[in-house]
Amino acid sequence: MAPSQPAVLHHRELDFDLGDAQACGAGIACVRQALADWDLAPADGGDATLIAAELLTNAFRHGGGARRLSLDDGGDVLRIAVTDRTPTPPRLLHHRPDTVGGHGVFIVDRLALRWGTRVEGTGKTVWADLRLSRRT
């Protein structure tokens, strides 16, 4: 179960019709635009974009395709959530830096304040929280 988050200042959602690479690119573009619209500092954008890319890629590769990307700005925390079509949760395995692939959940685990998964109908949502700072 996801921990509760403070009141949401901004929310953005993108629904996907098909689980393909173009949808992954659209999701990343959605994250970049939301960060710009919400006036978040550029340093936050790199981690947020990378986490969104990893969650979206995992949804396409292992989750039967992404159904939805949600972004919630809670003031000092950004929640990125990707809903896919299979209930099988991601697993954080022993990281092997000498291998090709298999680094997505490790990256999310290292960059996020916290992350988790919850069942959504016949699928699941994988979410990650990041600390934010505002542009001054």
Stockholm file with secondary structure:
# STOCKHOLM 1.0

chainA/1-136         MAPSQPAVLHHRELDFDLGDAQACGAGIACVRQALADWDLAPADGGDATLIAAELLTNAFRHGGGARRLSLDDGGDVLRIAVTDRTPTPPRLLHHRPDTVGGHGVFIVDRLALRWGTRVEGTGKTVWADLRLSRRT
#=GR chainA/1-136 SS CCCCCCCCSEEEEEECSSCSHHHHHHHHHHHHHHHHHTTBCHHHHHHHHHHHHHHHHHHHHHSSSEEEEEEEECSSEEEEEEEESCCCCCCCCCCCTTSSSCCHHHHHHHHSSEEEEEEETTEEEEEEEEECCBCC
#=GC SS_cons         CCCCCCCCSEEEEEECSSCSHHHHHHHHHHHHHHHHHTTBCHHHHHHHHHHHHHHHHHHHHHSSSEEEEEEEECSSEEEEEEEESCCCCCCCCCCCTTSSSCCHHHHHHHHSSEEEEEEETTEEEEEEEEECCBCC
//
